[in-house]
Amino acid sequence: MSTAPTLAIDGMGGDHAPEVIVAGLSIALERHPEALFLLFGDEARLTPLLARHPRLARATTLRHAAEVIPGDLKPTAALRLRQASMRLAIDAVAAGEAQGVVSAGNTGALLTLAKIVLKTLPGIDRPAMAGIAPSARGDVVMLDLGANVQCDARNLVEFAVMGDVFARVTLGLPAPRIGLLNVGAEEMKGDERLRQAAEILKESPIAARFHGFVEGHDIAAGTTDVVVTDGFTGNVALKTGEGALKLIGQLLRQVFTASVSARIGYLLAKSSLERLREWLDPRRYNGAVMLGLNGVVVKSHGGTDAEGFAHAMDVAMDMVLHNFNERIREGLSGVLAAQTAKDEAAKDEAAKKPAAAGLADAGG
């Protein structure tokens, strides 16, 4: 295999495939000229599209895929489509032909196929879906965003470790602050799994960066750089945030088109509003990552345009170039080792108590 970073691409996934996929790859190649692509999909449709981008065509190996996984297909049914573009792209990562896969297709199918074909990293019980959102203090990493509806304390600890590495790789933060999403910031708040996860993190190698519990408003405030939660809560928080951003945009349009004076006000504030639009542009945050798998797996939003898909490619390239999975292994081994030592010490202490009680009884 070539030493150049290689990504496998699902050329048929998404609402506007394959046109948007190829256009997005062309943008991505400008940003990452050293990259190589394995593009899977309908050869008859993809060949003329690649012909419009000669440089991209030279960096791309096109492989025909006879099947496509529809967006509404159940993940279990997707398992039977072994010649689908998404499946073949994932297979390429499993075979070592590529270091990562990017798809704008069916989210459930991508997660299910990736878990079965690639499997999880050693020490990882469940993969998590991570993404980036805007906050008042800069970008913030959130996970899990929907891969795991129910989680235990160990899962949350694993998510915290993966989120820590993800923030350092994608946001360039040397020491990201980590918070557990809860119904209150006080230590007694939340259920047992949250309190257990917090206790483990307080004794772990990343304890210095563990902020503790955070609430919903802390996400937008940027109280921490990483927000950890279960997939049910994370998905609700994500969709709520997306809805709030859309509402803000609609209200601004209504305000600045309500009257002649409002339109004049818009012209006066146009440059500032343009900066705001760029900052909140959802394409900037496109590219959710399935963390904890043997290979980089990035999910692009199905309805994105070429610029948005290129951003998902940026995320995948960052993960590959920074040896993301190896850094997860290192981070997790430290946390698990600390927890194992703590558990062993607790067992030893528990074993001493009956012995001490027996001696006391005998002496009595």
C-alpha positions as CSV (number, residue, x, y, z in Angstrom):
1,M,0.0,0.0,0.0
2,S,1.2,3.5,-0.7
3,T,2.6,5.5,2.2
4,A,0.4,8.5,1.1
5,P,-2.7,8.9,3.2
6,T,-5.6,7.0,1.5
7,L,-9.3,7.4,2.1
8,A,-12.1,5.2,0.9
9,I,-15.1,7.1,-0.3
10,D,-18.7,6.1,-0.6
11,G,-19.4,7.8,-3.9
12,M,-23.2,7.1,-3.9
13,G,-24.1,8.0,-0.3
14,G,-26.1,11.1,0.4
15,D,-29.0,13.2,-1.0
16,H,-26.9,14.7,-3.9
17,A,-24.5,11.9,-4.7
18,P,-22.5,11.4,-6.7
19,E,-22.1,15.0,-8.1
20,V,-21.5,16.6,-4.6
21,I,-19.2,13.8,-3.6
22,V,-16.8,14.3,-6.6
23,A,-17.0,18.1,-6.3
24,G,-16.2,17.8,-2.6
25,L,-13.2,15.5,-3.2
26,S,-11.8,18.1,-5.7
27,I,-11.9,20.8,-3.0
28,A,-10.4,18.4,-0.4
29,L,-7.5,17.5,-2.8
30,E,-6.6,21.2,-3.0
31,R,-6.3,21.3,0.8
32,H,-4.5,17.9,1.0
33,P,-2.5,17.4,-2.3
34,E,-0.7,14.4,-0.8
35,A,-4.0,12.4,-0.4
36,L,-5.1,9.4,-2.5
37,F,-8.8,8.3,-2.8
38,L,-10.5,5.0,-3.5
39,L,-13.9,5.9,-4.9
40,F,-16.6,3.3,-4.8
41,G,-19.8,3.7,-6.9
42,D,-21.5,3.5,-10.2
43,E,-18.7,3.6,-12.7
44,A,-21.0,4.9,-15.5
45,R,-22.0,7.9,-13.4
46,L,-18.6,8.6,-11.7
47,T,-16.3,8.4,-14.7
48,P,-17.6,11.6,-16.5
49,L,-17.7,13.5,-13.2
50,L,-14.0,12.7,-12.6
51,A,-13.2,13.7,-16.1
52,R,-14.1,17.3,-15.2
53,H,-11.4,17.2,-12.5
54,P,-8.2,15.9,-14.2
55,R,-6.1,16.4,-11.1
56,L,-8.6,14.5,-8.9
57,A,-8.8,11.7,-11.5
58,R,-5.1,11.2,-11.2
59,A,-5.3,10.9,-7.4
60,T,-8.4,8.6,-7.5
61,T,-8.8,4.9,-8.1
62,L,-12.4,4.2,-9.2
63,R,-14.0,0.9,-8.3
64,H,-17.4,-0.1,-9.5
65,A,-20.1,-0.8,-6.9
66,A,-23.2,-2.5,-8.2
67,E,-25.4,-1.6,-5.3
68,V,-26.4,1.4,-3.2
69,I,-27.7,1.5,0.4
70,P,-30.8,3.7,0.5
71,G,-31.1,6.3,3.2
72,D,-34.2,4.7,4.7
73,L,-32.9,1.1,4.6
74,K,-32.8,-0.7,8.0
75,P,-29.2,-1.4,9.2
76,T,-29.9,-5.1,9.4
77,A,-31.0,-5.2,5.8
78,A,-27.9,-3.2,4.7
79,L,-25.8,-6.2,5.9
80,R,-27.0,-8.2,2.9
81,L,-25.8,-5.6,0.3
82,R,-22.2,-6.8,0.1
83,Q,-21.6,-5.0,-3.2
84,A,-22.9,-1.6,-2.1
85,S,-20.6,1.4,-2.4
86,M,-20.6,1.9,1.4
87,R,-19.8,-1.7,2.2
88,L,-17.0,-1.9,-0.3
89,A,-15.5,1.3,1.1
90,I,-15.5,0.0,4.6
91,D,-14.1,-3.4,3.4
92,A,-11.1,-1.4,1.9
93,V,-10.3,-0.1,5.3
94,A,-10.5,-3.5,6.9
95,A,-8.2,-4.9,4.2
96,G,-5.6,-2.2,4.8
97,E,-6.0,-0.5,1.5
98,A,-7.2,2.8,3.1
99,Q,-6.8,4.3,6.6
100,G,-10.3,5.7,6.7
101,V,-13.7,5.9,5.1
102,V,-16.0,8.9,4.5
103,S,-19.7,8.5,3.6
104,A,-22.7,10.8,3.4
105,G,-25.1,7.8,3.3
106,N,-27.3,6.0,5.8
107,T,-26.0,6.7,9.3
108,G,-27.4,3.5,10.9
109,A,-26.0,1.4,8.2
110,L,-22.6,3.0,8.3
111,L,-22.3,2.5,12.1
112,T,-23.6,-1.1,12.0
113,L,-21.4,-2.1,9.0
114,A,-18.3,-0.4,10.5
115,K,-18.8,-2.1,13.9
116,I,-19.1,-5.5,12.3
117,V,-16.5,-5.2,9.6
118,L,-13.9,-3.1,11.4
119,K,-14.7,-4.0,15.0
120,T,-13.8,-1.9,18.0
121,L,-10.3,-1.0,19.3
122,P,-9.0,-3.1,22.2
123,G,-10.4,-1.8,25.5
124,I,-13.3,-0.1,23.8
125,D,-16.7,-1.6,24.6
126,R,-18.8,0.6,22.3
127,P,-17.9,3.2,19.6
128,A,-19.3,6.7,20.0
129,M,-20.3,9.3,17.5
130,A,-18.5,12.6,18.0
131,G,-19.0,16.0,16.4
132,I,-18.0,19.6,16.8
133,A,-20.4,22.5,17.6
134,P,-19.9,26.3,18.1
135,S,-19.8,27.9,21.5
136,A,-19.1,31.3,23.0
137,R,-15.5,30.4,23.6
138,G,-14.8,28.5,20.4
139,D,-15.6,25.1,19.1
140,V,-16.7,22.3,21.5
141,V,-16.6,18.5,21.0
142,M,-19.7,16.5,21.8
143,L,-20.1,12.7,22.2
144,D,-22.0,10.4,22.0
145,L,-24.4,11.9,19.4
146,G,-26.6,8.9,18.9
147,A,-24.6,5.7,18.5
148,N,-25.5,4.4,22.0
149,V,-28.9,5.2,23.5
150,Q,-28.0,3.6,26.8
151,C,-24.6,3.7,28.4
152,D,-23.0,2.6,31.7
153,A,-20.2,4.3,33.6
154,R,-17.4,2.5,31.8
155,N,-18.9,3.7,28.4
156,L,-18.9,7.3,29.6
157,V,-15.3,7.0,30.7
158,E,-14.3,5.6,27.4
159,F,-16.1,8.4,25.6
160,A,-14.3,11.0,27.8
161,V,-10.9,9.5,26.8
162,M,-11.8,9.4,23.1
163,G,-13.2,13.0,23.3
164,D,-10.0,14.2,24.9
165,V,-7.9,12.8,22.0
166,F,-10.4,14.0,19.4
167,A,-10.3,17.6,20.8
168,R,-6.5,17.6,20.8
169,V,-6.4,16.3,17.2
170,T,-9.2,18.3,15.6
171,L,-9.2,21.5,17.7
172,G,-5.4,21.6,18.4
173,L,-6.0,22.0,22.1
174,P,-3.0,20.8,24.3
175,A,-5.2,20.2,27.4
176,P,-8.9,20.2,26.6
177,R,-11.3,20.5,29.5
178,I,-13.8,17.7,29.8
179,G,-17.3,17.7,31.3
180,L,-20.0,15.1,31.9
181,L,-23.5,16.4,30.9
182,N,-25.9,16.2,33.8
183,V,-29.1,17.8,35.2
184,G,-27.0,19.9,37.6
185,A,-23.3,20.8,38.3
186,E,-23.5,19.6,42.0
187,E,-21.7,16.3,42.8
188,M,-24.9,14.6,44.2
189,K,-26.9,15.3,41.0
190,G,-27.6,12.7,38.3
191,D,-27.9,9.0,38.3
192,E,-25.5,6.4,39.7
193,R,-23.7,5.8,36.4
194,L,-22.8,9.5,36.0
195,R,-21.5,9.7,39.6
196,Q,-19.5,6.5,39.1
197,A,-18.0,7.8,35.8
198,A,-17.1,11.1,37.5
199,E,-15.3,9.2,40.3
200,I,-13.3,7.2,37.9
201,L,-12.3,10.3,35.9
202,K,-11.3,12.1,39.1
203,E,-8.7,9.3,39.7
204,S,-7.6,8.9,36.1
205,P,-4.6,10.3,34.2
206,I,-6.9,13.0,32.7
207,A,-8.2,14.1,36.1
208,A,-6.5,17.5,35.9
209,R,-8.6,18.3,32.8
210,F,-11.8,16.8,34.2
211,H,-14.1,19.8,35.0
212,G,-16.9,17.7,36.5
213,F,-20.6,18.0,35.7
214,V,-21.9,20.5,33.2
215,E,-25.5,21.5,32.3
216,G,-27.2,22.0,28.9
217,H,-26.5,25.8,28.9
218,D,-22.7,25.1,29.4
219,I,-22.5,23.6,25.9
220,A,-23.2,26.9,24.1
221,A,-21.3,28.8,26.8
222,G,-18.1,26.8,26.1
223,T,-17.6,25.9,29.8
224,T,-15.6,22.8,28.7
225,D,-14.0,21.8,25.4
226,V,-15.5,18.3,25.5
227,V,-19.0,17.4,26.6
228,V,-19.6,13.7,27.3
229,T,-23.1,12.1,27.5
230,D,-25.1,9.1,26.3
231,G,-26.3,8.8,22.7
232,F,-29.9,9.6,23.6
233,T,-29.2,12.8,25.5
234,G,-26.5,13.8,23.0
235,N,-28.7,13.4,20.0
236,V,-31.5,15.5,21.6
237,A,-29.0,18.2,22.6
238,L,-27.6,18.2,19.0
239,K,-30.9,18.5,17.3
240,T,-32.0,21.1,19.8
241,G,-28.9,23.2,19.0
242,E,-29.4,22.8,15.3
243,G,-33.0,23.9,15.6
244,A,-32.0,27.0,17.7
245,L,-29.5,28.0,15.1
246,K,-32.1,27.8,12.3
247,L,-34.5,29.8,14.4
248,I,-31.9,32.5,15.0
249,G,-31.3,32.7,11.2
250,Q,-35.1,33.0,10.5
251,L,-35.6,35.6,13.1
252,L,-32.7,37.7,11.8
253,R,-34.1,37.6,8.3
254,Q,-37.5,38.7,9.5
255,V,-36.1,41.5,11.6
256,F,-33.9,42.9,8.7
257,T,-36.7,42.7,6.1
258,A,-39.5,44.1,8.2
259,S,-39.2,47.7,7.1
260,V,-37.1,50.1,5.0
261,S,-35.2,51.2,8.1
262,A,-34.5,47.6,9.0
263,R,-33.0,47.0,5.5
264,I,-30.8,50.1,6.0
265,G,-29.8,48.6,9.3
266,Y,-28.9,45.4,7.6
267,L,-26.6,47.2,5.1
268,L,-24.8,49.0,8.0
269,A,-24.3,45.7,9.8
270,K,-23.7,43.5,6.8
271,S,-20.0,42.8,7.4
272,S,-20.6,41.8,11.0
273,L,-23.6,39.7,10.0
274,E,-21.5,38.0,7.3
275,R,-18.9,37.0,9.9
276,L,-21.7,35.7,12.1
277,R,-23.0,33.6,9.2
278,E,-19.6,32.2,8.5
279,W,-19.1,31.3,12.2
280,L,-22.5,29.5,12.4
281,D,-22.3,27.9,9.0
282,P,-23.3,24.3,9.5
283,R,-20.8,23.2,6.8
284,R,-18.0,24.1,9.1
285,Y,-19.2,21.5,11.5
286,N,-19.9,18.7,9.0
287,G,-18.3,15.4,9.7
288,A,-19.3,13.3,12.7
289,V,-16.7,10.7,13.6
290,M,-17.3,7.1,14.7
291,L,-14.7,6.9,17.5
292,G,-13.3,3.6,18.9
293,L,-13.2,1.6,15.7
294,N,-10.2,-0.1,13.9
295,G,-10.1,2.6,11.3
296,V,-11.2,6.1,10.8
297,V,-14.9,6.4,10.0
298,V,-16.5,9.8,9.2
299,K,-20.1,10.5,8.5
300,S,-21.0,13.5,6.4
301,H,-24.4,15.0,6.6
302,G,-26.5,13.5,3.8
303,G,-27.8,16.9,2.6
304,T,-24.6,18.8,2.5
305,D,-23.0,20.5,-0.5
306,A,-19.5,20.1,-1.9
307,E,-17.9,22.5,0.6
308,G,-19.6,20.6,3.5
309,F,-18.4,17.2,2.2
310,A,-14.9,18.7,1.8
311,H,-15.0,19.6,5.5
312,A,-15.8,16.0,6.4
313,M,-12.8,15.0,4.3
314,D,-10.7,17.5,6.4
315,V,-11.8,15.8,9.6
316,A,-10.9,12.3,8.2
317,M,-7.5,13.5,7.1
318,D,-6.8,15.1,10.5
319,M,-7.6,11.8,12.1
320,V,-5.4,9.7,9.8
321,L,-2.4,12.1,9.8
322,H,-2.4,12.4,13.6
323,N,-2.5,8.6,14.2
324,F,-5.8,9.1,16.1
325,N,-6.5,5.5,17.0
326,E,-3.0,4.9,18.4
327,R,-3.5,7.9,20.7
328,I,-6.8,6.6,21.8
329,R,-5.1,3.3,22.7
330,E,-2.5,5.1,24.8
331,G,-5.0,7.3,26.6
332,L,-7.4,4.5,27.4
333,S,-4.6,2.2,28.6
334,G,-3.7,4.8,31.2
335,V,-7.2,5.3,32.4
336,L,-8.0,1.6,32.6
337,A,-4.7,0.9,34.4
338,A,-5.5,3.5,37.1
339,Q,-9.0,2.1,37.5
340,T,-7.7,-1.5,37.7
341,A,-5.2,-0.5,40.4
342,K,-8.0,1.2,42.3
343,D,-10.3,-1.8,42.1
344,E,-7.5,-4.1,43.3
345,A,-6.8,-1.9,46.2
346,A,-10.5,-1.9,47.1
347,K,-10.6,-5.7,47.0
348,D,-7.5,-6.0,49.2
349,E,-9.0,-3.6,51.7
350,A,-12.3,-5.6,51.7
351,A,-10.4,-8.8,52.2
352,K,-8.6,-7.4,55.2
353,K,-11.8,-6.4,57.0
354,P,-13.2,-10.0,57.6
355,A,-9.7,-11.2,58.7
356,A,-9.5,-8.3,61.2
357,A,-13.0,-9.0,62.4
358,G,-12.1,-12.6,63.0
359,L,-9.0,-11.8,65.1
360,A,-11.1,-9.4,67.2
361,D,-13.7,-12.2,67.8
362,A,-11.0,-14.6,68.7
363,G,-9.4,-12.2,71.1
364,G,-12.7,-11.5,72.7
